[in-house]
């Protein structure tokens, strides 16, 4: 029943997508835990023996940062090499780009797979970017930054403390994010609860929104009983699936059910036009006082 509810929220343009590193693994990019291991393995042997390997990326990054005299060059250079690689596949991200119903996407990823495959999305990494966004496009908030501006990258626990300080939380950037989090249901995809930072982010969302928070869903292929209970205690529903499979299912549901539901007055004309464009459909849309009339000369075949 949870998936059916997600499909409904997507069709109604009421779901915000929150994307983690697990959504890029199929493309050949590392997860947070794998990045942690790469950072550790590439250290000089004399430093490696003094730093305990942990799968928590921000923790090991902070340990390395401190040992190297608070110099981030090694961390950034090592991680950048991983995301400079040509992706093995872009299939899921190309499919995601065909779903304009996600008006807002938030990601902690450093890669550019979302914007690389989507020409109709505005990217916001910092305060000044937000003024250039338009309501005609989807919006992508990269809350950990990326390598177009290394100063925006949040990696170590020290970075997190600075980012989530009281002053930072009042910026235009975060206020814009809070507005979207408050007005949408939230779908977390590509995260592992072994990464303490996602729990930090979830707790910040819950603390900021309080009783005003809407439905929240957490997608993962598996989860321990303890982690499942952690989600339940926070009012978050767990969905057992990979991100790739769920995006595929969402797309197939839209192909089958979106336009019939739109005829009943659900959804917006802009999204219908964008969805039709991405699927090579010639759709004529006319507004009436009570409804939206659609003229669809062809249908989506083989979704």
C-alpha positions as CSV (number, residue, x, y, z in Angstrom):
1,X,0.0,0.0,0.0
2,X,3.0,2.3,0.7
3,X,4.1,2.3,-2.9
4,X,0.6,3.0,-4.1
5,X,0.6,6.0,-1.8
6,X,3.9,7.2,-3.3
7,X,2.6,6.8,-6.8
8,X,-0.4,9.0,-5.9
9,X,1.8,11.7,-4.3
10,X,4.0,11.8,-7.3
11,X,1.0,12.1,-9.7
12,X,-0.3,15.0,-7.5
13,X,3.2,16.7,-7.5
14,X,3.3,16.5,-3.7
15,X,6.5,14.5,-3.2
16,X,10.0,15.9,-2.6
17,X,12.8,13.6,-3.6
18,X,15.9,13.4,-1.2
19,X,18.7,11.6,-3.0
20,X,21.8,9.9,-1.5
21,X,24.9,8.2,-2.8
22,X,23.2,4.8,-3.2
23,X,21.3,6.2,-6.2
24,X,24.6,6.6,-8.0
25,X,26.2,3.2,-7.3
26,X,24.6,1.6,-10.4
27,X,26.5,4.2,-12.4
28,X,29.8,3.0,-10.9
29,X,30.2,5.7,-8.2
30,X,31.0,4.8,-4.6
31,X,28.6,4.9,-1.6
32,X,29.6,6.9,1.4
33,X,31.0,3.8,3.1
34,X,33.0,3.0,0.0
35,X,34.4,6.5,-0.1
36,X,35.4,6.2,3.5
37,X,37.4,3.0,2.6
38,X,39.0,4.7,-0.4
39,X,40.1,7.6,1.7
40,X,41.7,5.3,4.2
41,X,43.3,3.0,1.6
42,X,45.0,5.9,-0.2
43,X,46.6,7.3,2.9
44,X,50.4,6.9,3.2
45,X,51.1,3.8,5.3
46,X,52.5,5.9,8.2
47,X,49.3,7.8,8.5
48,X,47.0,4.8,7.8
49,X,48.1,2.9,10.8
50,X,47.1,5.8,13.1
51,X,43.6,6.2,11.7
52,X,41.0,3.5,12.4
53,X,38.9,2.6,9.4
54,X,35.3,3.4,9.9
55,X,32.4,3.2,7.4
56,X,31.2,6.6,8.5
57,X,32.5,9.0,5.8
58,X,32.3,12.2,7.8
59,X,34.0,10.7,10.8
60,X,37.0,9.2,8.9
61,X,37.2,12.4,6.8
62,X,37.4,14.5,9.9
63,X,40.1,12.2,11.4
64,X,42.2,12.6,8.3
65,X,41.5,16.3,8.2
66,X,42.8,16.7,11.8
67,X,45.8,14.5,11.2
68,X,46.7,16.5,8.1
69,X,46.7,19.8,10.1
70,X,43.2,20.7,9.0
71,X,44.2,20.6,5.3
72,X,41.4,19.4,3.0
73,X,43.4,19.0,-0.2
74,X,44.0,15.2,0.2
75,X,40.3,14.6,0.9
76,X,39.0,16.7,-2.0
77,X,41.6,15.4,-4.5
78,X,40.9,11.8,-3.6
79,X,37.1,12.1,-3.8
80,X,37.2,14.2,-7.0
81,X,39.0,11.4,-8.8
82,X,36.1,9.1,-8.0
83,X,33.5,11.4,-9.6
84,X,35.6,12.3,-12.6
85,X,35.2,8.8,-13.9
86,X,32.8,8.1,-16.8
87,X,29.6,6.6,-15.4
88,X,28.9,3.0,-16.3
89,X,25.3,3.8,-16.9
90,X,22.8,6.8,-16.8
91,X,19.7,4.7,-17.2
92,X,18.0,5.5,-13.9
93,X,18.9,9.2,-14.0
94,X,17.6,9.5,-17.6
95,X,14.4,8.0,-16.4
96,X,14.3,10.4,-13.4
97,X,14.7,13.3,-15.8
98,X,11.4,12.1,-17.5
99,X,9.5,12.7,-14.2
100,X,8.9,16.5,-13.9
101,X,6.5,15.8,-11.1
102,X,9.4,16.0,-8.6
103,X,9.3,19.8,-8.4
104,X,12.1,19.7,-5.8
105,X,15.0,17.3,-5.5
106,X,17.5,17.6,-2.7
107,X,20.8,15.7,-2.8
108,X,23.8,15.2,-0.6
109,X,25.7,13.7,-3.6
110,X,28.9,15.3,-5.1
111,X,28.3,13.8,-8.6
112,X,26.5,15.6,-11.4
113,X,24.3,12.8,-12.7
114,X,21.0,14.5,-11.9
115,X,21.8,17.7,-13.7
116,X,23.8,15.9,-16.5
117,X,20.7,14.1,-17.6
118,X,18.1,16.9,-17.0
119,X,18.2,20.1,-19.0
120,X,15.1,21.5,-17.3
121,X,16.4,21.8,-13.8
122,X,17.9,24.7,-11.8
123,X,20.8,24.0,-9.5
124,X,21.2,25.6,-6.1
125,X,24.5,25.1,-4.2
126,X,24.5,28.4,-2.2
127,X,22.5,31.5,-1.4
128,X,23.3,33.4,-4.6
129,X,22.1,30.6,-6.8
130,X,18.6,30.7,-5.5
131,X,17.8,34.1,-7.1
132,X,18.3,32.6,-10.6
133,X,15.8,29.9,-10.2
134,X,12.5,29.9,-12.0
135,X,9.1,28.3,-11.3
136,X,9.1,26.8,-14.8
137,X,11.8,24.4,-13.9
138,X,12.5,21.7,-11.4
139,X,15.0,22.7,-8.7
140,X,17.9,20.8,-7.4
141,X,19.4,21.7,-4.0
142,X,23.0,20.3,-3.6
143,X,23.2,20.7,0.2
144,X,26.7,19.1,0.4
145,X,28.0,21.2,-2.6
146,X,30.0,19.8,-5.5
147,X,33.3,20.2,-7.3
148,X,32.1,23.2,-9.4
149,X,32.9,25.1,-6.2
150,X,35.0,23.2,-3.7
151,X,34.3,25.8,-0.9
152,X,30.7,24.6,-0.9
153,X,31.6,20.9,-0.2
154,X,30.5,19.5,3.2
155,X,32.5,16.4,4.0
156,X,33.9,16.3,7.6
157,X,32.1,16.4,10.9
158,X,33.7,19.8,11.3
159,X,31.9,20.9,8.1
160,X,28.6,19.5,9.5
161,X,29.0,21.4,12.7
162,X,29.6,24.7,10.8
163,X,26.8,24.0,8.3
164,X,24.1,23.2,10.9
165,X,25.1,26.0,13.3
166,X,22.3,28.4,14.2
167,X,23.6,31.1,11.9
168,X,23.9,28.8,8.8
169,X,20.4,27.5,9.4
170,X,18.9,31.0,8.8
171,X,20.4,31.5,5.3
172,X,18.3,32.0,2.2
173,X,19.5,28.6,1.0
174,X,18.3,26.7,4.0
175,X,15.1,28.7,4.4
176,X,14.2,27.9,0.8
177,X,14.8,24.2,1.6
178,X,12.7,24.4,4.7
179,X,9.8,25.9,2.8
180,X,9.8,22.9,0.4
181,X,10.2,20.4,3.2
182,X,7.3,21.8,5.0
183,X,5.0,21.9,1.9
184,X,5.8,18.4,0.5
185,X,5.9,14.8,1.6
186,X,9.5,13.4,1.5
187,X,11.0,10.4,-0.1
188,X,14.5,9.4,0.9
189,X,16.3,7.3,-1.7
190,X,19.9,6.1,-1.8
191,X,20.7,6.3,1.9
192,X,21.9,3.9,4.5
193,X,21.2,4.5,8.1
194,X,24.7,3.4,8.9
195,X,25.7,6.9,7.7
196,X,25.1,9.1,10.8
197,X,24.8,12.2,8.7
198,X,21.4,11.1,7.2
199,X,20.1,10.8,10.7
200,X,21.4,14.2,11.5
201,X,19.6,15.6,8.5
202,X,16.4,13.8,9.3
203,X,16.5,15.0,12.9
204,X,17.1,18.6,11.7
205,X,14.0,18.3,9.4
206,X,11.9,17.0,12.2
207,X,13.1,19.6,14.6
208,X,12.5,22.4,12.2
209,X,9.0,21.2,11.1
210,X,7.8,19.7,14.3
211,X,4.1,18.8,14.1
212,X,3.9,20.4,10.6
213,X,5.9,17.6,9.0
214,X,4.1,15.6,6.4
215,X,4.6,11.9,5.4
216,X,8.1,10.7,5.1
217,X,9.3,7.5,3.4
218,X,12.7,5.8,3.5
219,X,13.7,3.5,0.7
220,X,16.4,0.8,1.0
221,X,16.8,-2.8,-0.2
222,X,17.2,-4.0,3.4
223,X,17.3,-2.7,7.0
224,X,18.0,-4.1,10.5
225,X,15.3,-4.4,13.0
226,X,16.9,-1.7,15.2
227,X,17.1,0.7,12.3
228,X,13.6,-0.1,11.3
229,X,12.4,0.8,14.8
230,X,14.5,4.0,14.6
231,X,12.6,5.1,11.5
232,X,9.2,4.1,13.1
233,X,10.0,6.1,16.2
234,X,10.6,9.2,13.9
235,X,7.3,8.6,12.1
236,X,9.1,7.5,8.9
237,X,7.7,4.6,6.8
238,X,10.2,2.1,5.4
239,X,9.9,0.8,1.9
240,X,11.9,-2.2,0.9
241,X,13.3,-1.5,-2.6
242,X,16.3,-0.2,-4.5
243,X,16.2,3.4,-5.7
244,X,16.5,2.2,-9.3
245,X,13.5,-0.2,-9.0
246,X,11.3,2.4,-7.4
247,X,12.1,5.1,-9.9
248,X,11.2,2.6,-12.7
249,X,8.0,1.8,-10.9
250,X,7.1,5.4,-10.5
251,X,7.7,6.1,-14.1
252,X,5.6,3.1,-15.2
253,X,2.7,4.2,-13.0
254,X,2.8,7.7,-14.5
255,X,2.7,6.2,-18.0
256,X,-0.3,4.2,-17.1
257,X,-2.2,6.4,-14.7
258,X,-1.1,10.0,-14.9
259,X,-3.1,11.4,-17.8
260,X,-6.4,9.7,-16.8
261,X,-6.0,11.2,-13.3
262,X,-5.1,14.6,-14.7
263,X,-8.4,14.6,-16.6
264,X,-10.1,14.4,-13.3
265,X,-8.5,17.7,-12.2
266,X,-5.3,16.4,-10.5
267,X,-1.9,17.9,-11.3
268,X,-0.9,21.0,-13.3
269,X,-0.8,21.8,-17.0
270,X,2.9,22.8,-16.9
271,X,3.9,19.3,-15.6
272,X,1.6,17.6,-18.1
273,X,3.3,19.5,-20.9
274,X,6.7,18.7,-19.6
275,X,5.9,15.0,-19.1
276,X,4.4,14.9,-22.6
277,X,7.6,16.5,-24.0
278,X,9.9,14.1,-22.3
279,X,7.9,11.2,-23.7
280,X,7.4,12.6,-27.2
281,X,3.7,13.0,-26.9
282,X,1.8,15.7,-28.7
283,X,-0.6,17.0,-26.0
284,X,-3.0,19.8,-26.3
285,X,-4.2,21.3,-23.0
286,X,-7.1,23.6,-22.6
287,X,-8.2,25.2,-19.3
288,X,-11.8,25.4,-18.3
289,X,-13.2,26.9,-15.1
290,X,-13.6,23.6,-13.4
291,X,-11.1,21.3,-15.1
292,X,-8.3,20.7,-17.6
293,X,-9.2,19.3,-21.0
294,X,-6.6,17.1,-22.7
295,X,-6.2,16.1,-26.3
296,X,-3.7,13.2,-26.4
297,X,-3.5,11.8,-30.0
298,X,-1.1,9.0,-29.0
299,X,-0.3,7.1,-25.8
300,X,2.9,6.1,-24.0
301,X,3.8,2.7,-25.3
302,X,6.1,0.1,-23.6
303,X,6.7,2.1,-20.5
